[in-house]
C-alpha cells in the first residue's frame, strides 16, 4: 500500500520535558491506528507534529504530495456567526445532501435534532462537537485524524461512528480513551509513553495481550499476576457481553497468560458484604412520574435497586439519564409517586460538573481533612498519600493547587474525594470524561473491590460493561427497562423496523420531489454476512474447523523446533536449518490465520 506519511527520528519537547524522543513511524493508505497513553504523555502533540500544526525540534516529517488530511481537534473551529447549514454543509440545500445516501446518513446520524438554520453560536458543547465531526466526515480525505471523537456522543452514536469509519477507505489515526471503539475500528495501536511510541498489531484487546506477553517475559510470575494489565486481559477473555468473537489461536495464547488469574471481582462475596452494610432496602422507585421542564421522562415507573447491584444506564442524549440519577439522589423530586431510601444508605453522586472544588485548596491537605487512613475490604489500611498515589497523584502533585490541575486530574480528585467518605451507594454520571486508559484501569480495579450499590451513566461502552452486571435503558416509553443482553440489545431496539425504515426512505424521496440513481461508490454498505443455516455459513464453519486443526499441528511443530534449537545451540549449521524451518512454519501460520479471519467474518 502507498505510504502517506512518515516520521523519521522525530523529537519534540516542551520546556525540559521530552514528549517525543527519536520517534520513527509510518502510516500507509487504509491503515486504521488508535493512539493510547496517559494524559500529558504527548498523544495530541504527536497528532500535531504528524499533521504539520507543530514543527519537530529535530527529525523529519514527510507527507505524500497532495495528501488531503482532515483533523478533528478537541476544540472545534466552527465560525460562530454561521448557521449550521453554512458551517457544516457548506451551504448545501436539502436536496443536495439528501440525494446522496452516504452524505444523508452522516447528517441524519450526527445532526439529528439540530435545526440546520440555527446559528452555531447558540449550540451546546455536545451539539458543536457533533457538528464539527459531521463537517469532517462529509469531506473527502486521504487521512482522517481524530482527537477524542467520542466525547459528547451517546452509545448509539459511538456504535454508528465505529461502523462508518471501519467502512471508509481513508486512513485513520484516532486518539481516544474509549476502548470498545478502539477494538471496533483499529487495526494497529500505538502507545505513547516516556517519549517513545510502541506499535502493536490489532485493537485494544490485542494491545493488552501483546503488552501482557512482553511483561510476562520481563517479570516474575507473582509480579505479573498483580499487574493491572493482566487483570484487564483476564476480563477480556472471560467475555464482555459485546466483545467480538476472537480467533481460537488468540484465545489459546490468552489462556496461557491468565490461567491462574482470578475473575476481576467475586460478585457473590461483594453482594453478601453489601447486604451486611446496607440491609435489604436500598432505593425503591414506586409509580413515579418525572418531568424535566415541560417534557415527561418517566410515567408510572417502578424500579427496585438492591444491595450490591451494579447497574449501567443507557439512552440517547436527552433521554433523561442525568435526571434519573438526580431522582435517585433526591435532588429532583418526582411529580407523582415516591422514591424511598433505605435507612442505612450513605449515598454519593459524582456529577459531570467540576465547579464544586475549591481552586485555592491543596491536594493532600484536602484529602487529609476528609480522612487520613482508609480501610479496604480486605482489612488493608491506606494512608491519604497512598490513596492519592493509587489515583496518580505523586511528587509535586500532592501539594499542587486544585485550580492548577488538568481536567482529567480534577476528575480523578473529585472521584477520590467521594470515595473517601465511604459511601455504600455510588451514582456516577459520565465518570470516564477526561480520564486516560491507565487511570480507567485503576478506577475499574478500585470498583472491583468496592462492595456497595453502583449505578453508572456512561457513553463509554467498555467501561459500562466492565464494571456493571446489568444494563437498563431509557427508550422513550416512560419506563426504565432491563436489557438482559446489555448494550447489544439496546442498539438492536434502537434500529428502525424494516417497514419503518422503508417508510422513512419513501418520505425522503417524496420530499426531494425527484428520483435519483444511487452511485454505488458513494453509498456506505456493510459487509454481507451469511444467513443462519445457509450453505455459505456451513462452508465457513468447515473452513474454521479445518484451520483450527492445522494451527494446532503447526504449534506443536514450532514447539518441537524450539526445543531442537535449544539443544543445537552450538551447532550453527543445524541451527540455521532449524531456523529456516521455523520461519517457513511462521509464514504458513500467518496465511492460515488470515484465512481463518476471512471465514469468521462471513458468520459473525
N, C-alpha and C positions, 0 to 999 in steps of 0.2 A: 504493500500500500504506500501511497505517496506520503512523504514526510512533510508535515505542515509547519512545525515549529521545533526549534532545538535550543536548549540551554547548555552552554559549554563552559565549565569551570566558573560558574557564576557565584559571586559573593555579594552580600548586601548586609549592612549593619545600620542600626540607629543608635547614635551615641557610641558607647563602648560595647554594646550588646550585638553580637553577630546573629542575624536571623537566618541567613543563608551562607554557607561556608563551602566553596568549591563544589557547587552542585552542578551535575550534568544530567540532563533528561531530554526526552524527545516525545512528541505527540504525532501520531500518524492519522491519516484520514480514517474516520469511522471509529476511532478509539473513544471509549467512554470511561473516564477516570474520576474517581472520588478521592478527595483530599481530606485527611483526618489529622488531628493533633490537638494539643492543649491550647486554650485561649492564650494569645500573646506569643505563640511559638513561630509565627511567620506565615500562616496559611494565606491570609489576604495579601501580604507582601509578595508572596510567590505569584499570585494571580496578577498583581500589578506589574511585576517585572516581566512576566510572560507576555502581557498584552501591550507593553510599552508605556504604561502610565508612570512607571518608575524606572529609572536607569540603574543598572547594576553598578556597584562600586568597582568591580573587576569582572572579567569574563565577557562572554559574547552571547547575545540572543539573536538567532537568525530565524526569519519567517519566510514562508513561501511567497513569491511575488504575487501581489493582488489578493492576498489572504483576507477574507471577509470574517471579521470577528464581532460577535455580539456579546456584550458584557453586562450582566445584571449585578449592580452594586448593592451593598447593604442599604444604602440610602439612594432613593430614586432621583432621576434627573428630569422629571416631568416639569413642564412650564406651567406655573400656577394660573396664568391668565388664559390658557387654552381650555377648550371644552374637552371632555373625554374622547369624543369623536376625532377632534383635531390632534390631540396628544398621542392617542393610541392607534387610531385607524388612519391617520394621515389625511383626514377629511373625507374618507370614502363614504359614499352613500350606502344605505342598507342593501340595495340590490347588488352592489359591487362585491361586498364581502360575503353576503348570504348565498350568492350564487356559486361560491367555491367551497365544497364540503370541508376541506382542510382548514380554511380560514373560519368558516362558520362554527366548527367545533371549538376552536380556541376562544372565540368571542362568547359563545354560549356557556362554556365551562368556567371561564375566568371572569367574565364581566356580567354574569347573571345577577340581576337585582340592581345594577348600576345604570342610571339614565345616561345614555351616550351624549346627550346635550348638556349635561351638568358640568359646572366649572370644576377644574382639577383642585382649585384652592379649597373647596368645601369637602373634599373626600377625607375619610378617616385613614389612619395609618394602614390598616388592613386592606382597604379599598385601593389606596395608592400602590401598595405592593402588588396587588393583582393586576392593576393597570400596567405597571412597569413590566411585569412578566409577560403579559399579553402582547405589549408593543414589541418586545424582543422576539417572541415566538412567531409573530406574524411576518417577520422579515426572513430573508434568505441568508444563511451564514454557513461558512465552511467550518467554523469553530465557535461553539457556544460556551461561554464561561459564566457560571452561576455562583454567586456568593450568598449562601443561606437562602435558597429559593423557597423552602417550605415554611418560612416564617409567615404567620398570619393565615396560612391555609388550613382548612379542616381536613379530616381524614379522607373524605371523599375526593377533594380536590388534589390531595397529595397522590392518591392512587391513580387519578387520571393523568397527572403530570408525569408520573413514572412511566406509564404505558406510552404516553405521547413521545417522551424523549427517547425511549428504547426503540420506537418505530422510525425516528428521524435518521437520515443518513449523515447528518452533521457530526463532526467530532464534538465531544463534550468534556468539559472539566468542571467539577462541581465541589464546592466546599459546603458541607452540611454535617450537623450532628444527628440527623435522622438516619438511624442505622437500617431500618426497614427500607428506606428509599435507596440507600447505598446498595443493598442486596438486590433490589428490584431492577436497578438501572446499570450499575457499573461493572465493567469487565476488568478493571485494574483499580488498585487502591494505593495511594501514596501517603505515607505517614511522615509528617514534618516534625522533627524533634532535634533539639540541640544543634541547630544549624545544618542538619542533614535531612535528606529526603530518601526514605527507604521505599522501594517499589515492590508491590505484591500483586500476583495474579488473582483475579476474582473480586467479588464484592466484600462486604463486611464479614460475613461468615468465613469466607476463605482467608481473609486477612487475619482474623482471630486464630484460625487453625495454624496458619503458617507462622505467626508470631509465637504461638504457644510451642510449636515444634522447635523454633530457634532457642527459646528459653529452656526447653527440655534438654537440649544438647549442652547448654551452658551452665545449668544449675543442678543441684542435688534434688532428688525426688521430693523430699519433705518441703523444701523451699518452693518447688514448683506447685505442690498441692495447695499452698497458701496463696498462690498468686491470683489476682483478680481476673487475669486474662483466662486462666484455666477454668475458673468458676463460670465465667461468661460462656466459654466453649461448652461446658457441661450442660448449661441451659439450652444452648443452641441445639445440641444433639438430642436432648430429651423432648424437644418438639414444641416450639412456639406454635400456637394454633394456626398462624398464617405462614409459617415457614415453608418455602418452596421445597419440592422434593429434591433430595440430594443423591448423587450417584453413589452406588454401593462402594466403589473404590475410595470415595471421600469418607463415607461413613466408617469403613474399616480403619482408616487412618485415625479418625477422631476417636473411635473406641479404644485404641491402644493408648491414647493420651489421657482419657478420662475414666478408665475402668475402675479406679479407686477413688474417684471424686464423688462426694455425697451430693444429693439434689440441692439446689440453691436454698430451699427452706423446707422445714418439716411442717407441712400445713396443719396436721392434726395437733402437734405439740403447741404451735402458735395459737390455734383456736382454743385449746384447753387452757393455756396461760391467760389468754384474753378473757375467757369466761370467768376465771378467778378474779381478774382485775375489774371486769365490767359488770358481771352478773348477766342475766339472760336478756335484759331490755337495754337497747342502745338508742335507736331512733325509730319511731313509728310515724309514718305519714298516713293520715286517715282521711279519705274522701276530700282531698284538697283541691280547691280552685286557686290558681296562681296567675296573676297578671303582671306584666311589665308595661306600664303606661296603659294604652288602650288595648294592647294585644294580650290575648289569653294564651298562656303557655301550658297550663295543666287544667284538666277538667275531671273532677271526681277521681283524682288519682290516689291510689293506696299503695304503700311501699313499706316493707319491714326490713330494717337493717339490723343484723345481729352481731354478736361479739365475734371478732376475728374475721369478719367479712372483708374481702379485698375486691373492691368494685371499681370498674372503669366506666365512665360515661362518655358516649359519643353522640354526635349530631352535627348538622351543618352549622356554619357560623350564623348566629342569630336565633338558633333553636331554643336557647334558654338554659344552656348548661351552667353558666356562671350564676344565673338567677336561682337555679335549683340548689346550688351549694349555699347561696345566701339564705334560701328557705330552710335548709338543714341546720345552719348555724344560728338561726333565729333572727338574723338581721333584716330579713324580708318576710313580713307576716303574710299568711295566706288570706285570700279574700273570703274563703269558706273552708271549713274543715279544720283539722288540728294536726300539729306536729308535736309529738311527745318525746321528751328526752329522758333516758334512764337516770336514776338518782346518782349513780356513781360515775357518770361520764365526765371526762376532762377534755374538752374539745378545743382544737386549734385549727385555724383556717389560713392557709397560705394563699393570698390573693395575687393578682397579676401586678398590683401596684408596688413600687419600691419607695414611695414617699413617706413610709412610716418609720424610717431610720433617721436618727439624729446625725447629720453630716459632720458635726464637730466632735462626736464621741470617737474613742479609740477602740480598736477591735478587741484586744484581750481584756481590758478593764470592763468593757460592756458585757462580755461573756461571763467574767468572774462575778459581776454584780447579779447575774441570774443564778449561776450555780458553779461552784469551784470544782466539785467532784461529781461525776455521773457514773451510775452503775449500769452495766449491760445485763442482758437476760441471763448470761452465764455467770454472773456474780463478779465480773471483772470491773475494777474501778479505773475510770479515766479522768485525768485532770483536765481543766479547761484548755490548757496548752495542747494536750494530746488530742482532744476533740477537734480543736482548730486545725491541727496538723492533718488529721484524717480528712478534713474538708479542704485541704490545700492551702492553709494559711501558715506559712513558715517564715522564719527570719524576720526581716523588716516588716512584713505584712502584719505581724502580731501587734505592732504599735502604730499602724497606719490609721489616719483619719478615715472614717467610714465614707465621707464625702469624696475621698480620693480613690476609692475602689472602683474597678470597672463594673459594667452592668452585670456580667457573669459572677464576679466576686461578691457583689452586693446581694445577688440572688442566693448564692451559697450561704452567705452570712445570715440572711433573713430566715432561711430554712433551718440552719443550725440553731438559731435563737429560739425558734418554735420548739424544736425537738428537746432542747434543754429543760423546758418546762414539764417534760414527761407527760405529754397528752396520751390518752388512750383512744381518742378518736381524732383522725387527721384528715382534713379536707385539703387537697392540693389542686390549685387552678393553674394549669399550664406550668408545672414545675420545671420543665426542661428548657424554658426560654433562656437564652444566653449561656447555657451550660455546654461545655465541650464533652466529648465522649468519655474521656478519662474521669471527669467529675461525675458523669452519669453512672459510670460503673461503680464509683464509690457510694453514690446515693442508693443505687439498687442493692448493693451489698448491705448497707445500713438497714434498708427497709426489709430485707430478707429476715433479719433477726428481730424486727420490731413487732411486738405481739398485740397490737391494737386493731381497731377497725379503720380501714383505709379506703377513702373514696377519691378517685383521681379523674380530673378532666384534662385531657391532653390530645393534641393533634399528632404526637409522636407515637406512631403505632407500635414500634418496637418496645418502647418504654412501657406502654399500656399493657401489652401482652406479657411483658417481663415481670411486672410487679403485682398484677391483679389476677384474680382467679375467675371472675365473671365480668361480662360486659353487658351494660344496659344502654338503651338508646332512646333519644327523643326523636320520634319520627313524624312529629307534626299532628298527631292524632289526640293530643291532650293527655297521653299516658307515658309512663316510663316502662319500657318493655325490655324484658330479659332476652338476650340473644344467646342460645346455647352454643352456637358455633362462632361466637365472637364477631370480630371486625369483618370477616369474610361474609357472614350472614347480613351484617348491616349494609355492606356495599351491594350485595345481591338485592336486598329490599329496596335500595335507593335507585336501582336500574329501572327505567320505564318498561312497562309491559310491552310486548311486541305490537299489540293493537294500538296502544297509546303512542308508541314511537312512530308508527305508520301514520297516525292521525296528525302528529306534530309535523312530520315531514311534508304531508299533504298541505297543511295550513301554510307552511313556509313557502312552498311553491306557489300556492294561490296568492299569498301576499306579494310575492315578487311579480305576479302578473305575466310570467313568461316561463317557458321551459328551457332548460339549459343542459347541454351534454356535460357529463362528468368526466373530467380528464383523469384517467387512472393514475397519472403521475402526481396529481395534486391531492388525491384522496388518501386518507390515512386508514389503512385496514389492518386488522390483526392477522397474525399468522394462523392459517386454517388448522384446526385440530381435528383428529379423527373422532367420529361419533362412537359412543359407547357400544361395544359389541360388534363393531364393524370389522371388515376384513383387514383394513389398514391398522386398526388397533391391535388385532391378534398378531399380525405380522410384526409390528413394532415390539410387542411383548416377547415374541420368539427371538428377535434380534438381541434384545436386552439380556435374556436368559443365556443366549449363546456367548455374548461378550463377557458376562459375569464369570462364566467358566474359564474363558480364555485368559481373563485378567488374573484369576486365581492361579492358573497354571504359570503365567509369567512371573507373578510374585514369588512363587515357590522357586522358580529357576533363578531369579535375581538373588534370593537369599542363599542358594547353593553357590552361586558365583562369588558372592561377597565373602562367604566362608573360605572358598578356594583361594581368593585373592589374599586373604589374611594369612593363609598357610604358605603362599608362594611369595611372601614379601621380599625375599632376597633373590628370587629367580625372575630377572627383569624380562626375559623373553616370554616366559609363561604369563607374567603379569600383564604384558602388552596384549597377548592373545585373549586373556580373560576380560580385560578392559574393553576390547573391541566387541566381544560377545555381549557385554553388559550394555554398551551403547546401542547395539542393534535391538536388544530387548526393550530398552527405554523408548526407542523410536517406534517400535511396534505397539508398545503400550499407549503412547500418545495418540496414535492413529485410532486405536480401539476406543480410547476414552472419548475422542471426538465423535466417533460413530455412535457410541452409547448416548451422548448428549443429544445428537440429532434424532435418534429414535425416541428418547424421553420427551422431546418437545412435541412429538406427534400425539402422545397420550396424556400430557399434563393437563 
